[in-house]
C-alpha cells in the first residue's frame, strides 16, 4: 500500500515529535503492508507559522529518516510532499517543488474546518488550467460538506480529487466525519485513502484497518484508493474520474438530520 498523507518527519510540524516516534510509526506502517510513504508536512498553515518549511530542510529531514529506516531494516521508501493550507496564493507558490506531487501535477490542499473561502473556486480553476490537479484533503471533516454533500460531486465534476482520512472512516474524528467518509466511499467519490498519521499513539498509521472497511463498502475498488491511484499521483499520471450525481437517500437524510440535531445541542 501507499500512504499519501501523513506527518511522520520528526520535529517539523505538529506530527512526530522525535526520531524514535517516527521509527515506531513507520514500523507500524510496514507491518500493515505500507511500502511507500509520502510525508505531507503542513505548508503555510498557522500551525507552522514562523517555522522553516522549505524544500531544502524537508529534503534533508527525509533523507536522514530514510537512512534510519534502512539501518533499522524497515522496508519503506519515503517521498517528499506537503499538505498545503488554502490561501489565495496557490498560483504564486506552485513552482515550489515542495508543494506538488508527481512532477508538479498534483497538490494536496486543506481548508479550515468551518469555512470554504469564496476565492477557492477561481483559484482551483486556475490551478487546473496551469496543469495542477487539486487533491482535497479530508473533506468529510469540513462543515460545508457535512451540510451539503453535493459539494463533493461538484469538486469531482470540476476535475479535483478527493482524499478521505483513515481516522475519519474508523470513527476517530466523530460520527459526522465517519458518516460522510462512508458516504464518499460508497458513492465512489474517493480517489485516495490516507492515514493522516501524526504520532504513534492515537493517530498512527491505520491504513490497513480503514482499507478493510472500504473493501466491505465497495469491494475490490478499494485497492485503487491505497495503491493504484496513489501510485499514479506519485508518478504524475492522470486518474480517470466519472462521478455520478448524488441523489439523497430519504433514510440517510432522516438519520443525518437526527445526528446533526444531537450534535448541535
SULWONOR-V320610 format. One record per residue. N is the residue number from 1. RES is the residue in one letter. SS is DSSP state (@ for helix, = for strand, . for the rest). PHI is phi in radians with two decimals (NA if undefined). Layout:
# SULWONOR-V320610
n->N res->RES ss->SS phi->PHI
n->N res->RES ss->SS phi->PHI
This chain:
# SULWONOR-V320610
n->1 res->X ss->. phi->NA
n->2 res->X ss->= phi->-2.12
n->3 res->X ss->= phi->-1.81
n->4 res->X ss->. phi->-1.82
n->5 res->X ss->. phi->-2.64
n->6 res->X ss->= phi->-2.91
n->7 res->X ss->. phi->-2.30
n->8 res->X ss->. phi->-1.72
n->9 res->X ss->. phi->-1.19
n->10 res->X ss->. phi->-1.29
n->11 res->X ss->. phi->1.02
n->12 res->X ss->. phi->-1.96
n->13 res->X ss->. phi->-2.25
n->14 res->X ss->. phi->-1.59
n->15 res->X ss->. phi->-1.55
n->16 res->X ss->. phi->-0.91
n->17 res->X ss->. phi->-1.80
n->18 res->X ss->. phi->-2.85
n->19 res->X ss->@ phi->-1.10
n->20 res->X ss->@ phi->-1.07
n->21 res->X ss->@ phi->-1.13
n->22 res->X ss->@ phi->-1.05
n->23 res->X ss->@ phi->-1.15
n->24 res->X ss->@ phi->-1.11
n->25 res->X ss->@ phi->-1.07
n->26 res->X ss->@ phi->-1.30
n->27 res->X ss->@ phi->-1.12
n->28 res->X ss->@ phi->-1.11
n->29 res->X ss->@ phi->-1.07
n->30 res->X ss->@ phi->-1.10
n->31 res->X ss->@ phi->-1.11
n->32 res->X ss->. phi->-1.43
n->33 res->X ss->. phi->1.70
n->34 res->X ss->. phi->-1.43
n->35 res->X ss->. phi->-1.93
n->36 res->X ss->= phi->-2.29
n->37 res->X ss->= phi->-2.25
n->38 res->X ss->= phi->-1.71
n->39 res->X ss->= phi->-1.19
n->40 res->X ss->= phi->-2.06
n->41 res->X ss->= phi->-1.08
n->42 res->X ss->= phi->-1.07
n->43 res->X ss->= phi->-2.16
n->44 res->X ss->. phi->0.94
n->45 res->X ss->. phi->-1.48
n->46 res->X ss->@ phi->-0.93
n->47 res->X ss->@ phi->-1.13
n->48 res->X ss->@ phi->-2.00
n->49 res->X ss->. phi->-1.03
n->50 res->X ss->. phi->1.52
n->51 res->X ss->. phi->-1.65
n->52 res->X ss->. phi->-1.45
n->53 res->X ss->. phi->-1.95
n->54 res->X ss->. phi->-1.93
n->55 res->X ss->@ phi->-1.01
n->56 res->X ss->@ phi->-1.05
n->57 res->X ss->@ phi->-1.17
n->58 res->X ss->@ phi->-1.18
n->59 res->X ss->@ phi->-1.08
n->60 res->X ss->@ phi->-1.09
n->61 res->X ss->@ phi->-1.14
n->62 res->X ss->@ phi->-1.18
n->63 res->X ss->@ phi->-1.12
n->64 res->X ss->@ phi->-1.14
n->65 res->X ss->@ phi->-1.18
n->66 res->X ss->@ phi->-1.07
n->67 res->X ss->@ phi->-1.06
n->68 res->X ss->@ phi->-1.15
n->69 res->X ss->@ phi->-1.09
n->70 res->X ss->@ phi->-1.11
n->71 res->X ss->@ phi->-1.10
n->72 res->X ss->. phi->-1.62
n->73 res->X ss->. phi->0.96
n->74 res->X ss->. phi->-1.75
n->75 res->X ss->. phi->-1.41
n->76 res->X ss->. phi->-2.27
n->77 res->X ss->= phi->-1.76
n->78 res->X ss->= phi->-1.61
n->79 res->X ss->= phi->-2.27
n->80 res->X ss->= phi->-1.64
n->81 res->X ss->= phi->-2.89
n->82 res->X ss->= phi->-2.64
n->83 res->X ss->= phi->-1.82
n->84 res->X ss->= phi->-1.54
n->85 res->X ss->= phi->-1.33
n->86 res->X ss->. phi->-1.14
n->87 res->X ss->. phi->-2.40
n->88 res->X ss->. phi->-1.21
n->89 res->X ss->. phi->-1.72
n->90 res->X ss->@ phi->-1.04
n->91 res->X ss->@ phi->-1.21
n->92 res->X ss->@ phi->-1.27
n->93 res->X ss->@ phi->-1.76
n->94 res->X ss->. phi->-1.08
n->95 res->X ss->. phi->-1.56
n->96 res->X ss->. phi->-1.20
n->97 res->X ss->. phi->-1.10
n->98 res->X ss->. phi->-1.31
n->99 res->X ss->. phi->-1.56
n->100 res->X ss->. phi->-2.24
n->101 res->X ss->= phi->-1.91
n->102 res->X ss->. phi->0.97
n->103 res->X ss->. phi->0.98
n->104 res->X ss->. phi->1.42
n->105 res->X ss->. phi->-1.61
n->106 res->X ss->= phi->-2.34
n->107 res->X ss->= phi->-2.39
n->108 res->X ss->= phi->-1.48
n->109 res->X ss->= phi->-2.22
n->110 res->X ss->= phi->-2.05
n->111 res->X ss->. phi->-1.85
n->112 res->X ss->. phi->-1.21
n->113 res->X ss->. phi->-1.09
n->114 res->X ss->. phi->-1.91
n->115 res->X ss->. phi->-2.69
n->116 res->X ss->. phi->-1.77
n->117 res->X ss->. phi->-1.07
n->118 res->X ss->. phi->-1.11
n->119 res->X ss->. phi->-1.43
n->120 res->X ss->@ phi->-1.18
n->121 res->X ss->@ phi->-1.09
n->122 res->X ss->@ phi->-1.19
n->123 res->X ss->@ phi->-1.12
n->124 res->X ss->@ phi->-1.13
n->125 res->X ss->@ phi->-1.05
n->126 res->X ss->@ phi->-1.14
n->127 res->X ss->@ phi->-1.08
n->128 res->X ss->@ phi->-1.07
n->129 res->X ss->@ phi->-1.14
n->130 res->X ss->. phi->-1.54
n->131 res->X ss->. phi->1.72
n->132 res->X ss->. phi->-1.95
n->133 res->X ss->= phi->-1.66
n->134 res->X ss->= phi->-1.21
n->135 res->X ss->= phi->-1.91
n->136 res->X ss->= phi->-1.55
n->137 res->X ss->= phi->-1.33
n->138 res->X ss->. phi->0.56
n->139 res->X ss->@ phi->-1.10
n->140 res->X ss->@ phi->-1.10
n->141 res->X ss->@ phi->-1.65
n->142 res->X ss->. phi->-1.55
n->143 res->X ss->@ phi->-1.06
n->144 res->X ss->@ phi->-1.04
n->145 res->X ss->@ phi->-1.26
n->146 res->X ss->@ phi->-1.10
n->147 res->X ss->@ phi->-1.46
n->148 res->X ss->. phi->-2.55
n->149 res->X ss->. phi->-1.10
n->150 res->X ss->@ phi->-1.12
n->151 res->X ss->@ phi->-1.01
n->152 res->X ss->@ phi->-1.10
n->153 res->X ss->@ phi->-1.09
n->154 res->X ss->@ phi->-1.05
n->155 res->X ss->@ phi->-1.12
n->156 res->X ss->@ phi->-1.11
n->157 res->X ss->@ phi->-1.15
n->158 res->X ss->. phi->-1.53
n->159 res->X ss->. phi->1.68
n->160 res->X ss->. phi->-1.56
n->161 res->X ss->= phi->-1.85
n->162 res->X ss->= phi->-2.11
n->163 res->X ss->= phi->-2.05
n->164 res->X ss->= phi->-1.69
n->165 res->X ss->= phi->-1.62
n->166 res->X ss->@ phi->-1.01
n->167 res->X ss->@ phi->-1.05
n->168 res->X ss->@ phi->-1.13
n->169 res->X ss->@ phi->-1.14
n->170 res->X ss->. phi->-1.52
n->171 res->X ss->. phi->1.51
n->172 res->X ss->. phi->-1.39
n->173 res->X ss->. phi->-1.89
n->174 res->X ss->. phi->1.76
n->175 res->X ss->@ phi->-1.12
n->176 res->X ss->@ phi->-1.02
n->177 res->X ss->@ phi->-1.12
n->178 res->X ss->@ phi->-1.10
n->179 res->X ss->@ phi->-1.12
n->180 res->X ss->@ phi->-1.21
n->181 res->X ss->@ phi->-1.05
n->182 res->X ss->@ phi->-1.09
n->183 res->X ss->@ phi->-1.14
n->184 res->X ss->@ phi->-1.06
n->185 res->X ss->@ phi->-1.23
n->186 res->X ss->@ phi->-1.08
n->187 res->X ss->. phi->-1.59
n->188 res->X ss->. phi->1.01
n->189 res->X ss->. phi->-1.65
n->190 res->X ss->. phi->-1.73
n->191 res->X ss->. phi->-1.86
n->192 res->X ss->= phi->-2.41
n->193 res->X ss->= phi->-1.89
n->194 res->X ss->= phi->-2.09
n->195 res->X ss->. phi->-1.33
n->196 res->X ss->. phi->0.94
n->197 res->X ss->= phi->-1.14
n->198 res->X ss->. phi->-2.16
n->199 res->X ss->. phi->-2.74
n->200 res->X ss->. phi->-1.78
n->201 res->X ss->. phi->-2.03
n->202 res->X ss->. phi->-1.50
n->203 res->X ss->. phi->-2.22
n->204 res->X ss->. phi->-1.59
n->205 res->X ss->. phi->-1.21
n->206 res->X ss->. phi->-2.09
n->207 res->X ss->@ phi->-1.18
n->208 res->X ss->@ phi->-1.06
n->209 res->X ss->@ phi->-1.08
n->210 res->X ss->@ phi->-1.18
n->211 res->X ss->@ phi->-1.05
n->212 res->X ss->@ phi->-1.11
n->213 res->X ss->@ phi->-1.16
n->214 res->X ss->@ phi->-1.06
n->215 res->X ss->@ phi->-1.14
n->216 res->X ss->@ phi->-1.18
n->217 res->X ss->@ phi->-1.43
n->218 res->X ss->@ phi->-2.28
n->219 res->X ss->@ phi->1.20
n->220 res->X ss->@ phi->-1.14
n->221 res->X ss->@ phi->-1.05
n->222 res->X ss->@ phi->-1.09
n->223 res->X ss->@ phi->-1.07
n->224 res->X ss->@ phi->-1.09
n->225 res->X ss->@ phi->-1.29
n->226 res->X ss->@ phi->-2.07
n->227 res->X ss->@ phi->-2.39
n->228 res->X ss->@ phi->-1.01
n->229 res->X ss->@ phi->-1.20
n->230 res->X ss->@ phi->-1.02
n->231 res->X ss->@ phi->-1.11
n->232 res->X ss->@ phi->-1.08
n->233 res->X ss->@ phi->-1.12
n->234 res->X ss->@ phi->-1.02
n->235 res->X ss->@ phi->-1.56
n->236 res->X ss->. phi->1.30
n->237 res->X ss->. phi->-1.67
n->238 res->X ss->. phi->-1.25
n->239 res->X ss->. phi->-2.07
n->240 res->X ss->. phi->-1.40
n->241 res->X ss->. phi->-2.21
n->242 res->X ss->. phi->-2.34
n->243 res->X ss->. phi->-1.22
n->244 res->X ss->. phi->-1.75
n->245 res->X ss->. phi->-1.02
n->246 res->X ss->. phi->-1.33
n->247 res->X ss->. phi->-2.03
n->248 res->X ss->. phi->-1.09
n->249 res->X ss->. phi->-1.42
n->250 res->X ss->@ phi->-1.07
n->251 res->X ss->@ phi->-1.13
n->252 res->X ss->@ phi->-1.09
n->253 res->X ss->@ phi->-1.07
n->254 res->X ss->@ phi->-1.15
n->255 res->X ss->@ phi->-1.10
n->256 res->X ss->@ phi->-1.13
n->257 res->X ss->@ phi->-1.13
n->258 res->X ss->@ phi->-1.15
n->259 res->X ss->@ phi->-1.08
n->260 res->X ss->@ phi->-1.12
n->261 res->X ss->@ phi->-1.11
n->262 res->X ss->@ phi->-1.16
n->263 res->X ss->@ phi->-1.26
n->264 res->X ss->@ phi->-1.51
n->265 res->X ss->. phi->-1.33
